[in-house]
Amino acid sequence: MPSRRPIVFGNWKMNGLGRDARALADALKGQGRPAEGTLGVFPPFTQLAAVAERLAGSGIVVGAQDCHEAAKGAFTGSVCASMIADAGATAVILGHSERRHGLGETDAVVHAKAQAALAAGLATVVICIGETEAEYLDRRTLAVLDRQVEGSIPAGIDAKCLVVAYEPVWAIGTGRTPTIDEIGQVHAHLRRKLIGHLGEGGRSVPVQYGGSVKGANAEAILGVADVDGALVGGASLDPAEFTKIFTAGGGRFAAPGS
Ligand code: PGA
């Protein structure tokens, strides 16, 4: 994973029929190759191969939103990491709060999925962590994040394959965000924690902020010292808004054809 800032990923969640996915991919590709920073999209499984094919050679990362922890087998309805790679994708989001809190996914499961993803040859795992509103109000944010880092991120992981996304659960899809100061404090803490957990490699692991990032707040959030990028949900479905977040954070496209 190129570590140059900003690293802006769009999580399409359960959105995107074929026509929408093709239009979104084409609109992003039409901007030209990302020349400064890294851009990526995470469509639903049904659109993964089509989007990967459309974006092949564009310099835009394509990934899935989850994978199963087993390499294959009798797991009806599930998709394993080698299937994701086979579809042409190179990355996967793991431990998103909608899976942790909506589907009961534990740190141990996220840890196992990360190992499965890397064993299958995916280049990048994006591991999401974040506190609930009750934990935030209780001032337990840092303790919760520490537990999630220790439990979800394999200590032996190659740091070059890892992106961490800090996403306060209460900021996702709500239009609310922590203050810029709070985001700065959490990210500074996470940097120290990642160095403690992974050793020197933890110094270069990109840490994204996610939760209600829009064109209007991107410059302020992505300007925070330890914020290396953004994981974007709703706003990633609008190519103009998504592009605005990327460029507000210092991203730049090469002119088409160059
Ligand atoms: P949001 O979602 O940008 O719609 O708040 C972020 C996410 O869930 O990754």
Residues whose N, C-alpha, C, O or C-beta is under 5 A from the ligand:
A	BS01	PGA	N11 A171 I172 G173 T174 G210 G211 S212 V213 L231 V232 G233 G234 A235
